[in-house]
């Protein structure tokens, strides 16, 4: 079973992409990259999850938007449950500038057999897609008191927060269940084109954003694996297929 994470560029620009594989009782990191167009993203999906192979695709973007105006139910619920962590999500409706692009991605994945999975049978291997949101996922996976603020702010502060995420991924995900194989992380670390553990103090602008996109994509892929592995036992689903939905790992002090 493979788990593909897509940190989607809602408006334009590059999207971070990650592929994990469940093998020998652990998740192996197979690929980290970035592409800009939906066509290139789908071509990447076809390489790593060709039909009819089972796979879970976890997308950080509103791929289901039923409401013409206002906020979707899952958007409202992120503010209700995660607002205190500063993890409420951006509202989506059909009038949003990004709506056509994000829903097009979801429909293109459906055409490839990836059905929406706000309900799932644990560890059943099919072709699924879900919507995820890295900020509350990171808060819950690593038992944080607030989000890591690497998206906005002064460059020095963004670097510091992104460096924290590097360490949580490198040291935290291998300690969770399902665990991410640390050796596969080290292999990626030594691969220059996909080095998400590089020294951030030398990076700015698009170079820092490239690392951020890949880290977010890895979190997306891991959340997809966590949903497949545990289902509702250790995950929260905000919304449903009719309203749009977001899958978020539950918080547990037993994880780390």
C-alpha positions in Angstrom: 0.0 0.0 0.0 1.3 3.4 -0.9 0.5 6.8 0.5 0.8 9.9 -1.6 0.9 13.4 0.0 0.1 16.5 -2.1 0.7 19.9 -0.6 -1.3 21.5 -3.4 -0.7 25.0 -4.7 -4.2 26.3 -4.4 -3.8 29.3 -6.8 -0.6 28.5 -8.7 3.0 27.7 -8.1 4.6 24.4 -7.1 3.0 21.7 -5.1 5.0 19.5 -2.8 4.7 15.7 -3.4 5.6 12.8 -1.3 5.3 9.0 -1.7 5.4 6.6 1.3 5.1 2.8 1.1 3.9 0.4 3.8 6.5 -2.4 3.9 7.8 -4.8 6.6 5.8 -3.1 9.3 7.0 0.5 8.6 6.6 3.3 6.2 9.4 3.8 3.7 10.0 7.2 2.1 10.2 6.6 -1.6 10.0 10.1 -3.2 9.9 13.8 -2.5 9.5 16.3 -5.3 7.6 19.4 -6.5 5.6 20.1 -9.6 3.5 23.1 -10.7 0.8 22.0 -13.1 -2.0 19.7 -12.4 -1.0 17.7 -15.5 2.5 17.1 -14.0 1.1 16.2 -10.6 -1.2 13.7 -12.2 1.6 12.2 -14.2 3.6 11.8 -11.0 0.5 10.1 -9.4 0.3 7.7 -12.4 4.0 6.7 -11.9 3.8 6.0 -8.1 0.2 4.7 -8.0 -0.8 3.3 -11.4 -4.2 1.8 -11.7 -5.4 -0.5 -10.3 -2.8 -0.5 -7.6 -4.1 0.4 -4.1 -3.0 3.8 -2.7 -4.2 6.6 -0.4 -3.8 10.2 -1.7 -3.9 12.9 1.0 -4.4 16.4 -0.4 -3.9 19.7 1.5 -6.6 21.5 -0.5 -10.4 21.7 -0.5 -11.2 19.2 -3.3 -14.9 19.0 -2.3 -16.7 22.4 -2.2 -20.5 22.1 -2.1 -21.3 25.6 -0.8 -21.8 28.6 -3.1 -20.8 31.2 -0.5 -19.5 31.4 3.0 -17.5 28.6 4.8 -17.7 24.8 4.4 -18.7 22.9 7.6 -15.1 21.4 8.0 -13.6 24.9 7.7 -15.9 26.1 10.6 -15.0 23.0 12.6 -11.3 23.6 12.4 -11.8 27.0 14.0 -14.1 25.4 16.7 -11.7 22.7 17.6 -8.3 24.0 16.7 -8.7 27.8 16.8 -6.9 27.9 20.2 -3.9 26.3 18.5 -4.1 29.0 15.7 -5.0 26.2 13.3 -8.3 27.3 11.8 -8.2 26.8 8.0 -8.9 29.2 5.2 -12.6 29.3 4.1 -13.6 27.8 0.8 -16.6 28.3 -1.4 -17.4 28.0 -5.1 -16.8 31.7 -5.5 -13.2 31.4 -4.2 -10.6 32.1 -6.8 -9.0 28.7 -6.2 -12.2 26.6 -6.3 -12.0 25.5 -9.9 -8.3 24.5 -9.5 -8.7 22.5 -6.3 -12.0 20.8 -7.2 -10.5 19.9 -10.6 -7.7 18.0 -8.9 -10.2 16.0 -6.8 -12.3 15.1 -9.9 -9.1 14.1 -11.8 -8.2 11.8 -9.0 -11.7 10.4 -8.9 -11.4 9.6 -12.6 -8.3 7.5 -11.8 -10.4 5.5 -9.3 -9.4 7.3 -6.1 -12.7 7.5 -4.2 -13.3 10.0 -1.3 -12.8 8.2 2.0 -14.3 10.1 4.9 -15.3 6.6 6.2 -12.8 3.8 5.9 -12.3 0.2 7.0 -8.9 0.0 8.7 -6.1 -1.3 6.6 -8.2 -2.3 3.6 -6.2 -1.7 0.4 -8.2 0.3 -2.1 -7.7 3.5 -4.1 -8.7 6.4 -1.8 -8.3 10.2 -1.6 -8.9 12.4 1.5 -8.5 16.1 2.4 -6.0 16.8 5.1 -4.6 19.9 6.9 -1.0 19.9 8.1 -1.3 22.5 10.8 -3.7 20.7 13.2 -2.2 17.4 12.2 1.3 18.6 13.3 -0.2 20.0 16.6 -1.9 16.6 17.4 0.8 14.2 16.2 3.5 15.9 18.3 1.3 17.2 21.2 2.1 20.9 20.6 0.5 23.9 22.3 0.2 25.8 19.0 1.0 25.5 15.4 4.6 25.8 14.1 4.5 29.3 12.4 6.7 28.7 9.4 4.3 30.2 6.9 4.4 33.8 7.8 6.5 36.2 9.8 10.2 37.3 9.9 12.6 35.1 8.0 14.6 34.2 11.1 11.4 33.1 12.9 10.1 31.1 9.9 13.5 29.3 9.7 13.4 28.5 13.4 9.8 27.1 13.2 10.6 25.1 10.1 13.7 23.7 11.8 11.4 22.4 14.6 9.3 20.6 12.0 12.4 19.0 10.5 13.3 17.6 13.9 9.7 16.4 14.7 9.7 14.5 11.4 13.2 13.1 11.8 12.8 12.1 15.4 9.1 12.0 16.0 7.5 10.1 13.1 9.8 7.0 13.6 8.5 6.8 17.2 4.8 6.9 16.2 2.5 4.1 15.0 2.6 3.5 12.1 6.3 4.4 12.2 8.2 6.0 9.5 11.5 4.2 8.8 14.3 6.4 9.9 16.8 4.9 7.4 14.6 5.9 4.5 14.6 9.5 5.9 18.4 9.4 6.2 18.6 8.3 2.5 16.5 11.2 1.5 18.6 13.5 3.7 21.6 12.5 1.7 19.9 13.1 -1.7 20.6 16.7 -2.6 17.5 17.3 -4.8 15.1 16.2 -2.0 17.1 17.3 1.1 14.4 18.4 3.6 16.9 18.3 6.5 19.3 20.9 5.1 20.6 23.9 7.0 17.8 26.4 6.7 20.0 29.3 7.8 21.4 29.6 4.3 17.9 29.6 2.6 15.4 32.3 1.8 12.6 33.0 -0.7 11.8 30.2 -3.1 14.5 27.9 -1.8 13.0 28.0 1.7 9.6 27.5 0.2 10.8 24.4 -1.7 11.8 22.8 1.6 8.5 23.8 3.3 6.4 22.3 0.5 8.2 19.0 0.7 7.9 18.8 4.5 4.2 19.6 4.3 3.8 16.9 1.6 5.5 14.4 3.9 3.1 15.3 6.7 0.1 14.9 4.3 1.3 11.5 3.2 1.8 10.4 6.8 -1.7 11.5 7.8 -3.0 9.4 4.9 -1.2 6.4 6.3 -2.4 7.2 9.8 -6.0 7.3 8.6 -5.6 4.0 6.7 -3.9 2.3 9.7 -6.2 3.5 12.5 -9.4 4.7 11.0 -11.7 6.4 13.5 -9.9 4.8 16.4 -7.2 7.5 16.4 -8.4 10.0 13.8 -11.0 12.8 13.7 -13.1 13.5 10.6 -14.5 17.1 10.4 -17.5 17.0 8.0 -18.5 14.4 5.5 -18.7 13.7 1.8 -21.8 16.0 1.4 -20.3 19.0 3.2 -16.6 18.5 2.5 -14.3 16.9 5.1 -10.9 17.1 6.7 -9.1 14.1 8.3 -6.9 14.9 11.3 -5.0 12.5 13.6 -6.3 12.5 17.2 -4.1 13.9 20.0 -2.7 11.3 22.3 -0.1 11.7 25.1 0.8 8.1 24.5 2.4 8.7 21.1 5.7 10.1 22.2 
